[in-house]
């Protein structure tokens, strides 16, 4: 049974995937049953999307708004209690093999007077549990990027230069965020507006990143600083 499951998972785009040998047949059947139910939920979601190229595994208590603005690639996994608000100018686009962990929020618009720009996510991207992705300026996430639990992305900043005008009346800046291929955003890290996180870099747990991160670097702290280079 395990060999068959490995072949099925590989055919869905997870090259070289192998189940842990210690998983019993009993537990494997339970997992497959759960995934089957999630796939059925995904079938009912597909007709409402702009585009979907493969299977969608949809968890419980998922809320998705502006479904017609969403394009999915192959094999999309959305966990339980996920909220996705896709109402934005350019829509929400996922590549192949994207997983969204339980309780994650992807919010493309806060107020309908000023829609967010859009979000594009590459292939083989994983958002762990409780991530928060704020899409105001454009958010671009490359291939093979992983987000640890409770990590966040913010693509908007409030203006605050005047002391005579309340901050909520001074408008906002929206520079956007780019996270390049092969990046690891560790647990609890925060990426702020205007930041480019370079290819193959690592953002340490709990870091707050307000400046560009060079490729192949490891950054950490508040505010984030370069700790070392991977090469």
C-alpha positions in Angstrom: 0.0 0.0 0.0 2.8 2.4 0.9 4.4 2.0 -2.5 1.1 2.8 -4.2 0.6 5.9 -2.1 4.2 7.0 -2.9 3.5 6.6 -6.6 0.2 8.6 -6.4 1.9 11.4 -4.4 4.8 11.5 -6.9 2.3 11.7 -9.8 0.7 14.7 -8.1 4.0 16.6 -8.5 6.0 15.7 -5.3 9.0 14.2 -6.9 10.9 11.7 -4.7 8.3 11.7 -1.9 8.5 8.8 0.4 6.2 7.9 3.3 7.8 7.3 6.7 8.3 3.6 7.0 7.0 3.6 10.6 3.5 4.6 9.5 1.1 1.7 10.1 -1.5 0.6 7.5 -4.2 1.5 10.1 -3.0 5.1 10.3 -2.4 5.3 6.6 -6.0 4.3 5.9 -7.2 7.0 8.2 -5.0 9.6 6.5 -6.2 8.6 3.1 -9.9 8.7 4.2 -9.3 12.3 5.5 -7.6 13.3 2.3 -10.5 11.8 0.3 -13.0 14.0 2.1 -10.8 17.1 1.6 -10.6 16.3 -2.2 -14.4 16.1 -2.4 -14.6 19.5 -0.8 -12.1 20.8 -3.3 -14.2 19.5 -6.2 -17.1 21.7 -5.1 -14.8 24.7 -4.8 -13.2 24.4 -8.3 -16.2 25.7 -10.4 -16.1 29.0 -8.6 -12.4 29.7 -9.2 -10.9 31.6 -12.1 -8.6 28.7 -12.8 -7.6 25.4 -11.2 -5.3 22.9 -12.9 -5.5 20.0 -10.5 -6.7 18.6 -7.2 -7.6 20.8 -4.3 -7.5 19.3 -0.8 -9.8 21.6 1.3 -9.9 21.4 5.1 -12.8 22.2 7.5 -14.2 25.6 8.3 -12.4 27.3 5.4 -13.7 30.7 4.3 -12.7 32.0 0.8 -14.1 35.3 -0.6 -13.8 36.6 -4.2 -13.2 33.1 -5.5 -13.3 34.3 -9.1 -10.1 36.2 -8.5 -8.2 33.0 -7.7 -6.0 30.8 -9.9 -4.6 27.5 -8.6 -2.0 25.2 -10.1 -1.7 21.5 -9.5 -2.2 20.0 -6.0 -3.2 22.7 -3.6 -3.7 21.8 0.1 -5.6 24.2 2.3 -5.8 23.4 6.0 -8.6 23.8 8.6 -9.9 27.2 9.6 -8.0 29.1 6.8 -9.3 32.5 5.7 -8.5 33.7 2.2 -9.8 37.1 1.0 -8.8 37.3 -2.7 -10.5 40.6 -3.5 -7.7 42.6 -5.1 -6.7 44.2 -8.4 -4.5 41.4 -9.8 -6.0 38.5 -7.9 -4.4 35.6 -6.1 -2.3 33.1 -8.0 -0.8 29.8 -6.6 1.6 27.6 -8.5 1.9 23.9 -8.1 2.2 22.1 -4.8 1.2 24.9 -2.5 0.1 24.1 1.0 -1.6 26.5 3.5 -1.5 25.5 7.1 -4.3 25.6 9.6 -5.6 29.0 10.8 -3.6 30.9 8.2 -5.0 34.2 6.9 -4.3 35.6 3.4 -5.9 39.0 3.3 -5.8 40.8 0.0 -8.0 43.8 1.0 -8.6 45.5 4.3 -11.0 48.3 3.1 -12.9 48.3 -0.2 -12.0 52.0 -0.7 -8.4 50.9 -1.5 -8.1 47.4 -2.9 -4.8 45.4 -2.5 -2.7 44.9 -5.6 -2.3 41.1 -5.7 -0.3 38.1 -4.7 1.6 35.6 -6.8 3.0 32.4 -5.2 5.4 30.0 -7.0 5.7 26.2 -6.9 6.4 24.0 -3.9 5.6 26.7 -1.3 4.5 25.9 2.2 2.8 28.1 4.7 2.8 26.5 8.2 0.1 27.1 10.8 -1.1 30.6 11.8 0.7 32.5 9.1 -0.6 36.0 8.2 0.0 37.4 4.7 -1.2 40.9 4.3 -1.6 41.8 0.6 -1.8 45.6 0.0 1.2 46.3 -2.2 2.0 43.4 -4.5 3.4 40.3 -2.8 5.5 38.0 -4.9 6.8 34.7 -3.5 9.1 32.5 -5.5 9.6 28.7 -5.8 10.5 26.4 -2.9 9.8 28.9 -0.2 8.8 27.7 3.3 7.1 29.8 6.1 7.3 28.7 9.7 4.4 28.9 12.1 3.2 32.4 13.1 5.3 34.1 10.4 3.9 37.3 8.8 4.2 39.4 5.7 3.1 43.1 5.6 3.0 45.0 2.3 1.7 48.4 3.6 2.9 51.1 5.9 0.9 54.0 7.4 2.2 57.6 6.8 2.9 59.4 10.1 4.9 62.5 9.2 2.4 65.1 10.5 1.6 65.6 14.2 -1.4 67.7 13.3 -3.3 65.0 11.4 -4.4 61.7 12.9 -2.3 58.8 11.5 -5.4 57.0 10.1 -6.0 60.1 7.9 -2.5 60.4 6.5 -2.7 57.7 3.9 -0.4 54.7 3.3 2.6 53.5 1.4 2.5 50.3 -0.6 5.9 49.3 -1.9 5.2 45.6 -1.9 7.2 42.5 -0.8 9.3 40.1 -2.9 10.5 36.8 -1.4 12.8 35.0 -3.9 13.4 31.3 -4.6 14.6 28.9 -1.9 14.0 31.1 1.1 13.1 29.9 4.6 11.1 32.3 6.8 11.4 30.7 10.3 8.8 30.7 13.0 7.4 34.1 14.1 9.4 36.1 11.7 7.9 39.3 10.2 8.7 40.7 6.7 7.7 44.4 6.4 6.7 46.5 3.4 9.3 47.3 0.8 11.6 44.4 1.5 13.2 42.0 -1.0 14.3 38.7 0.6 17.1 37.4 -1.6 17.4 33.9 -3.1 18.3 31.0 -0.7 18.4 33.2 2.4 17.2 32.3 5.9 15.2 34.6 8.1 15.7 33.5 11.7 12.8 32.8 14.1 11.3 36.0 15.6 13.2 38.4 13.3 11.7 41.6 12.1 12.9 42.4 8.6 12.6 46.1 7.5 15.5 46.1 4.9 16.5 44.0 1.9 18.0 40.6 2.7 21.0 39.7 0.5 20.9 36.3 -1.3 22.5 33.3 0.5 22.5 35.2 3.9 21.1 34.4 7.3 19.5 37.3 9.1 18.0 37.6 12.6 17.1 40.0 15.3 15.0 43.1 15.7 15.5 44.8 13.4 17.0 42.1 11.3 20.8 42.1 10.7 23.1 39.8 8.7 24.4 37.0 11.0 26.4 35.1 8.4 26.4 34.0 4.8 25.6 30.4 3.8 28.4 30.2 1.3 
